[in-house]
């Protein structure tokens, strides 16, 4: 066991050539595990079996020849012929099997030790074989179409537990992505995107159309009602401030009582005007406001000067630091809201995602058109990956095989398939004996 452990340890080491020698000088020993050791012991047992059979037919041949020379009868010739052919078959198959892994008897015979000498070529051939027969567009599409991913995925998603699992995984991925992103970077991108989009698009015509629609539908009247109501309430509460303001604006040469009377008069007229405007939907001032808003909406859409002034105002507003800070800080609020929703299992976001997954799964399970669409997406993605990265995928095979150490690769392959190959030797012995017996019998029958 100690010796076995040392061998395994030696085989797990990596032989590295001198730096700068290139990829061909770098060889990685394949791991020779305990299971491989057990398989190798099985190979040795089968080798002994095949060798014992060869020795057996050799002994039979010697005894048969001795018996034939001693006048034992015609049967000895048949046995000797069969044994002789069995030895030839056994040795021929021994040579063939051995030539796969090493030079027979250590002799550098051409076309022997095929695996260690042709390892890199075998890796290239294997990579090409995989690329042509497993990574072609036609093969990928046929295999994926036979699987029926759309219907299977739909049936899987239609199960509530599976939808919960997918929802949880999506939530975790979303939280992870938002955590990795730097707020400053995202804020800069969002701010730049909003500013660039606003600069690129003229807003006056859109505002004009929206205002025109609001005025036509009477949607502004509620705003007017709110304003005049609040103005009336403010005037009622601040009568003295209004009168003081009027008095303060009067000339210095007018008497004080006159200023006071004027202030009271102005306040009463202003309160009367606001009260009438509040209580009379058909007040002339309301009609004037409607006409003003209608004209302004038309100017926003067609008047060049008005549209230019709106664009200048837009640029001034977007250029202010407070606005840029507001745009940038919006990301923080959005991110916090999304993270909280993703963490809460009962949040509206997760409930809607779960419901959408269940609905999608139910539809995919029964709707052939949707299944075909999903299958087409999957096939397209797989074909793109295969056709785009086929060379990289096959090079993984060839480079991996090329990095293996030839000696230990040979031992590992022999340990895994050598036992079956020894049956070739056994079969060669048996078939050779039968063939030799048949040939000898036919020769005797025809008198050769």
SVG drawing of the C-alpha trace seen along z (x, -y; Angstrom):
<svg xmlns="http://www.w3.org/2000/svg" viewBox="-71 -116 86 161">
<polyline fill="none" stroke="black" stroke-width="0.4" points="0.0,0.0 2.9,-2.3 4.4,-1.7 1.0,-2.3 0.6,-5.7 4.1,-6.7 3.2,-5.8 -0.1,-7.8 1.7,-10.8 4.4,-10.7 1.7,-10.5 -0.2,-13.5 2.9,-15.7 3.3,-18.1 6.3,-18.1 7.0,-21.6 9.6,-22.3 12.0,-25.2 10.3,-28.6 10.0,-29.9 10.2,-26.4 6.6,-26.7 3.4,-24.7 5.0,-21.5 7.4,-21.4 4.7,-21.5 3.3,-18.2 0.8,-17.5 0.7,-14.0 -2.8,-12.6 -4.0,-11.5 -3.6,-7.8 -6.2,-7.1 -6.8,-4.2 -9.5,-3.0 -7.0,-3.1 -4.6,-1.0 -7.3,1.6 -8.1,1.7 -4.4,2.1 -4.2,5.1 -7.1,6.5 -5.2,5.9 -2.2,7.8 -4.5,10.7 -5.9,10.8 -2.3,10.7 -1.4,13.6 -4.5,15.5 -3.7,14.8 0.0,15.8 -1.0,19.0 -3.3,19.9 -0.3,19.3 1.9,21.5 -0.8,24.1 -1.1,24.4 2.7,24.4 2.9,27.3 0.1,29.0 2.0,28.4 5.2,29.9 3.3,33.0 1.3,33.4 4.5,33.3 6.2,35.8 3.2,38.0 3.1,37.8 6.7,38.6 6.2,41.6 3.5,43.0 0.5,42.1 -1.8,41.8 -3.3,39.2 -5.1,37.4 -1.7,36.0 -1.3,34.1 -4.6,32.5 -3.8,31.4 -0.4,30.1 -1.8,28.1 -4.4,26.5 -1.9,25.7 0.5,24.3 -2.0,22.0 -3.2,21.0 0.3,19.9 0.6,17.9 -2.7,16.2 -1.9,15.5 1.5,14.0 0.1,11.9 -2.6,10.5 -0.1,9.9 2.0,7.9 -1.1,5.9 -2.3,5.1 1.2,4.3 1.9,2.0 -0.9,-0.3 0.9,-1.2 4.7,-0.5 7.3,1.0 7.1,4.8 10.1,6.3 11.5,2.7 12.3,2.8 11.6,-0.5 9.5,1.2 7.7,-1.3 4.0,-1.9 4.2,-0.7 3.8,-2.5 0.9,-4.3 -0.7,-6.0 2.4,-7.6 3.9,-8.7 0.6,-9.7 -1.1,-11.2 -1.2,-14.8 -2.4,-13.7 -5.1,-11.6 -6.1,-14.7 -6.4,-16.8 -8.4,-14.0 -10.7,-13.7 -11.3,-17.5 -12.1,-17.5 -14.4,-14.5 -16.3,-16.2 -16.5,-19.5 -17.8,-17.9 -20.2,-15.3 -21.4,-17.0 -20.9,-20.7 -22.5,-21.2 -25.6,-23.4 -27.7,-20.6 -26.8,-18.2 -27.5,-20.8 -30.8,-21.8 -31.9,-18.1 -31.0,-17.2 -32.6,-20.3 -35.7,-19.9 -36.0,-16.2 -35.7,-17.3 -38.7,-19.6 -37.3,-22.2 -40.3,-24.5 -42.9,-22.0 -40.6,-20.6 -39.7,-24.0 -43.4,-25.0 -44.5,-22.0 -41.7,-22.6 -42.5,-26.2 -46.2,-25.5 -45.4,-23.8 -45.7,-26.4 -42.7,-25.2 -40.5,-25.5 -41.9,-29.0 -41.0,-29.9 -37.5,-28.6 -37.0,-30.6 -38.4,-33.7 -36.0,-33.4 -33.0,-32.8 -34.0,-35.8 -34.4,-37.9 -31.0,-36.9 -29.4,-37.6 -31.0,-41.0 -29.9,-41.9 -26.3,-40.7 -26.2,-42.8 -27.5,-45.9 -25.0,-45.3 -22.0,-45.0 -22.9,-48.2 -21.3,-51.3 -23.9,-54.0 -21.6,-56.8 -21.1,-55.1 -24.8,-54.4 -25.8,-57.9 -23.4,-59.3 -24.8,-57.1 -28.4,-57.8 -27.8,-61.5 -26.0,-61.6 -28.6,-59.5 -31.5,-61.7 -29.7,-64.9 -28.7,-63.6 -32.2,-62.4 -33.7,-65.7 -31.2,-67.7 -31.8,-65.6 -35.6,-65.9 -37.6,-69.2 -40.2,-69.3 -42.3,-72.3 -44.6,-70.5 -45.2,-67.7 -46.1,-70.1 -48.3,-72.0 -50.3,-68.9 -50.7,-67.8 -51.8,-71.3 -54.2,-71.4 -55.8,-68.1 -56.0,-69.2 -57.8,-72.5 -60.2,-70.7 -61.1,-68.1 -61.4,-70.8 -58.8,-69.2 -57.3,-72.5 -60.5,-73.7 -59.8,-71.7 -56.4,-73.4 -58.0,-76.8 -60.6,-75.9 -57.8,-74.9 -55.8,-78.1 -58.7,-80.5 -59.9,-78.7 -56.5,-78.8 -56.2,-82.5 -59.6,-83.4 -58.6,-81.6 -55.3,-83.4 -56.8,-86.8 -59.3,-86.2 -56.5,-85.3 -54.0,-88.0 -56.2,-91.1 -54.0,-93.3 -50.9,-92.3 -52.6,-93.1 -53.7,-96.5 -50.3,-97.3 -48.7,-96.4 -50.9,-98.8 -50.4,-101.6 -46.7,-101.0 -46.6,-101.5 -48.5,-104.8 -46.6,-108.1 -45.2,-109.9 -47.2,-113.1 -50.6,-111.4 -52.4,-111.6 -52.3,-108.5 -56.1,-108.2 -56.3,-108.3 -53.7,-105.5 -55.7,-103.5 -59.0,-104.0 -57.3,-103.0 -55.8,-99.9 -59.2,-98.8 -60.8,-99.4 -58.2,-97.5 -58.4,-94.6 -62.2,-94.4 -62.1,-94.5 -59.5,-91.9 -61.4,-89.6 -64.6,-90.2 -62.9,-89.3 -61.4,-86.1 -64.7,-85.1 -66.7,-85.6 -64.1,-83.7 -64.3,-80.9 -68.1,-80.7 -68.9,-81.4 -67.8,-78.8 -68.6,-81.2 -66.6,-84.1 -65.0,-86.2 -61.6,-85.7 -62.0,-81.9 -62.9,-82.3 -59.9,-84.6 -57.7,-82.0 -59.1,-79.3 -58.4,-81.4 -54.8,-82.2 -54.1,-78.5 -55.5,-77.5 -53.4,-80.2 -50.3,-79.2 -50.8,-75.5 -51.0,-76.5 -47.9,-78.7 -45.9,-75.8 -46.6,-73.7 -46.3,-76.2 -44.7,-79.5 -40.9,-79.5 -40.1,-82.1 -42.1,-80.4 -40.6,-77.0 -37.1,-78.5 -37.7,-80.2 -38.9,-76.8 -35.8,-75.1 -33.6,-77.7 -35.5,-77.4 -35.1,-73.6 -31.3,-73.9 -31.1,-76.3 -33.1,-74.1 -31.1,-70.9 -27.8,-72.7 -28.5,-73.6 -26.6,-71.6 -29.7,-71.0 -31.5,-69.3 -28.4,-67.1 -28.2,-66.1 -31.9,-65.3 -31.6,-63.1 -28.5,-61.3 -30.1,-60.8 -33.1,-59.2 -31.0,-56.0 -30.5,-55.6 -34.2,-55.6 -34.9,-53.3 -32.2,-50.8 -33.3,-50.8 -36.9,-50.2 -35.9,-47.3 -33.7,-45.7 -36.4,-45.8 -38.9,-44.4 -36.5,-41.6 -35.8,-40.6 -39.5,-40.6 -41.1,-37.3 -44.6,-38.9 -43.6,-42.1 -45.7,-43.0 -42.6,-42.6 -42.0,-39.0 -45.7,-38.1 -46.0,-39.5 -42.9,-37.7 -44.1,-34.4 -47.6,-34.9 -46.0,-35.7 -43.8,-32.6 -46.7,-30.3 -48.8,-31.9 -45.9,-31.5 -45.3,-27.9 -49.0,-27.0 -49.1,-28.6 -45.9,-26.9 -47.1,-23.5 -50.2,-23.6 -49.5,-26.1 -47.5,-24.7 -46.8,-28.1 -45.2,-29.4 -43.3,-26.1 -41.9,-26.5 -41.0,-30.1 -39.1,-29.1 -37.4,-26.2 -36.4,-28.5 -34.8,-30.9 -32.9,-28.1 -31.8,-26.6 -30.7,-30.0 -28.7,-30.7 -27.1,-27.2 -26.2,-27.4 -24.7,-30.8 -22.5,-29.6 -21.5,-26.4 -20.8,-28.1 -19.0,-31.1 -16.9,-29.2 -16.5,-25.8 -12.8,-26.3 -12.3,-27.2 -14.4,-24.2 -12.4,-21.7 -9.1,-23.4 -9.9,-22.6 -9.9,-18.9 -6.7,-19.1 -4.8,-21.3 -5.8,-19.1 -4.7,-15.9 -1.5,-17.7 -0.7,-18.7 -0.9,-15.1 2.4,-13.3 2.7,-10.6 3.9,-7.8 1.3,-8.2 -1.4,-8.8 -0.6,-5.5 -0.7,-3.8 -4.0,-5.3 -5.6,-4.4 -4.2,-0.8 -5.5,-0.5 -9.1,-1.5 -9.3,0.5 -6.4,3.0 -8.4,5.7 -10.8,5.9 -7.9,5.8 -6.5,8.9 -9.6,10.8 -8.3,10.1 -5.3,12.2 -7.4,15.0 -9.8,14.9 -6.8,14.9 -5.5,18.1 -8.9,19.8 -9.8,18.6 -6.3,19.4 -6.5,22.9 -9.8,23.5 -8.6,21.9 -5.4,24.1 -7.5,27.2 -9.8,26.4 -6.9,25.7 -5.1,28.9 -8.3,30.9 -9.1,29.5 -5.5,30.1 -5.7,33.8 -9.0,34.2 -7.8,32.8 -4.5,34.7 -2.2,31.7"/>
</svg>
